[in-house]
Every structure is written in C-alpha cells, then in structure tokens.
Amino acid sequence: MSRFENTKIPITKKLFIFISDLIRKIFGGDRIKRLSQIMIKISKNIYMKKRKKITILDFGCGSMQISKRLEKLFFIKEIVGVDTFKSKFKTKKMKYIQYDDFFKNNKRKFDLIISIDVLHHIGIDKSHIILKKLSKISKNIIIKDHFEHSYFSRQLLRFVDFYANYGYDIAIPKRYFDYNSWKKTINKSNLKQIKIIKSFQQHDGLFNLILNKKHHFISLLKNVKR
Ligand SMILES: C[S@@+](CC[C@H](N)C(=O)[O-])C[C@H]1O[C@@H](n2cnc3c(N)ncnc32)[C@H](O)[C@@H]1O
C-alpha cells in the first residue's frame, strides 16, 4: 500500500517499501488482484440492478490501487477516494478528498462505498461510528477486513499489518474483529448484512500459508432505511 506522493518519506523507509513490495511479488503477496476481482464483481451487480453507470466512494483509499482497476470499467462513472493524508490526486474518473474536507463539505450520495482493510485501523470499538456516517451517503457498503481466531492469530495479523504499513505511520491495532464483535458493530451501525464471505483467499503462495483465508472477510452491508 503506497501513497500518491512519497516524497516526504525518508529514504530508509522508501527502501523498506521497495524491498517488501519485491518480496510480495515473489512470494504471492499481491493483495490487489483478488480484491479488485471481487470488488469488480460486486460493483457490476449494482450496475446491472441500477442500469446506469455507478459512482463509488473508496473510504480509506490509500493510493487507490483497487479503484485504479475499477476505474477502467465502462460502468464506473466516478470514484472518490477519501483518506487522512493530504493529496491533490485526480484523474479523468477519480479524485481524492482529504477526510476532514470530505465530511465538512460533502452533500453527495454514492451508489457504493468500498472500505478495504481500513476499519481495524480506526479501531474495532469505534468502527460503528464511521459506518453510521457512511450509511448516510450510500445504500450499499462493502467492507473487507480481518478476523482474528486466537491470541496467536491476533499477533500474526499485527505482525503482517506492521510489515504492510511500516512506511506509512499507520496505527497497528491491538485487536481485530471476530465474528461476534463484527455482528455487534453492524447492529450498532443500524446496517443490515446482506452477505458475508467469512473466508476470503487474498494471497497466493507463502503469503497465503502465513495468513490464510480465514483471516480475511468481506461483508456486504445495506442501509435498509434509506
Ligand atoms: C491498509 S491501508 C488500505 C488502503 C486501501 N484501502 C487498500 O486496500 O489498498 C489502510 C488505510 O486506511 C486509512 N485510514 C486509517 N484511519 C482512517 C480514518 N479514520 N479515515 C480514513 N482513512 C483512514 C489509512 O490512512 C490507510 O490508507
């Protein structure tokens, strides 16, 4: 996961990011391939139902790697990325808005919100607050996040999170969702879970062996009140 403008990152961190990206390529750690495939499938379904091109909010977008794949599809009208850092990133179909600016000024609704590996960084006890906010601006929300299964799997997730986010000063969580805490989060957010993929294979090779599919889930949420 990299940001659009890396100029402020020290050279040692840049080197670490370069080496870790190389290791990912060699040992099956590409997380973008399968994640973008499933996001394409879900957004296509929404397009088919609406029968018009759709708008997407990528919440906690990072460098919008997944949105960059979605952008190429004919049925995507526009993608807005929101994250905490400052950037002026813009393409024909995509634009980036910093978190505070977005929530201060936004009056738009989106056909779909995607939020991939973001909520655990916000905190599993605080996630319902952001989900409530998001539910006001879209009927359809897709969350990709992690499930922990034991003390060991929690520490494994923390290690992988540290490795994946080292260069970017992102807070590493003390704990992750399990199925029960996720259910509670949904209930507190007044959202309805339409579907959950409890085990999602994100990686291949060595990366899949280290952090297997039961650590990744995808949840399709709907605001049934809107
Ligand atoms: C692991 S990265 C995932 C980036 C991107 N979604 C992806 O899958 O490639 C987590 C992202 O969440 C962002 N993030 C953390 N807390 C946030 C918050 N309160 N609001 C918005 N974004 C946040 C981080 O800045 C980071 O870019």
Ligand as a Chemical Component Dictionary entry (heavy atoms), coordinates in Angstrom:
data_LIG
# 
_chem_comp.id                   LIG 
_chem_comp.type                 NON-POLYMER 
_chem_comp.pdbx_formal_charge   0 
_chem_comp.three_letter_code    LIG 
# 
loop_
_chem_comp_atom.comp_id 
_chem_comp_atom.atom_id 
_chem_comp_atom.alt_atom_id 
_chem_comp_atom.type_symbol 
_chem_comp_atom.charge 
_chem_comp_atom.model_Cartn_x 
_chem_comp_atom.model_Cartn_y 
_chem_comp_atom.model_Cartn_z 
_chem_comp_atom.pdbx_ordinal 
LIG C1  C1  C 0  -4.138  -0.925 4.930  1  
LIG S1  S1  S 1  -4.450  0.640  4.217  2  
LIG C2  C2  C 0  -5.624  0.174  2.964  3  
LIG C3  C3  C 0  -5.638  1.119  1.801  4  
LIG C4  C4  C 0  -6.581  0.728  0.680  5  
LIG N1  N1  N 0  -7.944  0.675  1.117  6  
LIG C5  C5  C 0  -6.178  -0.591 0.088  7  
LIG O1  O1  O 0  -6.857  -1.598 0.328  8  
LIG O2  O2  O -1 -5.150  -0.629 -0.613 9  
LIG C6  C6  C 0  -5.475  1.421  5.431  10 
LIG C7  C7  C 0  -5.857  2.837  5.062  11 
LIG O3  O3  O 0  -6.807  3.337  5.994  12 
LIG C8  C8  C 0  -6.544  4.709  6.183  13 
LIG N2  N2  N 0  -7.191  5.184  7.410  14 
LIG C9  C9  C 0  -6.855  4.916  8.686  15 
LIG N3  N3  N 0  -7.688  5.582  9.535  16 
LIG C10 C10 C 0  -8.554  6.275  8.759  17 
LIG C11 C11 C 0  -9.651  7.159  9.030  18 
LIG N4  N4  N 0  -10.026 7.454  10.268 19 
LIG N5  N5  N 0  -10.320 7.673  7.991  20 
LIG C12 C12 C 0  -9.967  7.383  6.718  21 
LIG N6  N6  N 0  -8.954  6.555  6.395  22 
LIG C13 C13 C 0  -8.257  6.010  7.402  23 
LIG C14 C14 C 0  -5.031  4.767  6.221  24 
LIG O4  O4  O 0  -4.528  6.073  6.031  25 
LIG C15 C15 C 0  -4.672  3.799  5.114  26 
LIG O5  O5  O 0  -4.526  4.446  3.871  27 
# 
loop_
_chem_comp_bond.comp_id 
_chem_comp_bond.atom_id_1 
_chem_comp_bond.atom_id_2 
_chem_comp_bond.value_order 
_chem_comp_bond.pdbx_ordinal 
LIG C1  S1  SING 1  
LIG S1  C2  SING 2  
LIG S1  C6  SING 3  
LIG C2  C3  SING 4  
LIG C3  C4  SING 5  
LIG C4  N1  SING 6  
LIG C4  C5  SING 7  
LIG C5  O1  DOUB 8  
LIG C5  O2  SING 9  
LIG C6  C7  SING 10 
LIG C7  O3  SING 11 
LIG C7  C15 SING 12 
LIG O3  C8  SING 13 
LIG C8  N2  SING 14 
LIG C8  C14 SING 15 
LIG N2  C9  SING 16 
LIG N2  C13 SING 17 
LIG C9  N3  DOUB 18 
LIG N3  C10 SING 19 
LIG C10 C11 SING 20 
LIG C10 C13 DOUB 21 
LIG C11 N4  SING 22 
LIG C11 N5  DOUB 23 
LIG N5  C12 SING 24 
LIG C12 N6  DOUB 25 
LIG N6  C13 SING 26 
LIG C14 O4  SING 27 
LIG C14 C15 SING 28 
LIG C15 O5  SING 29 
# 
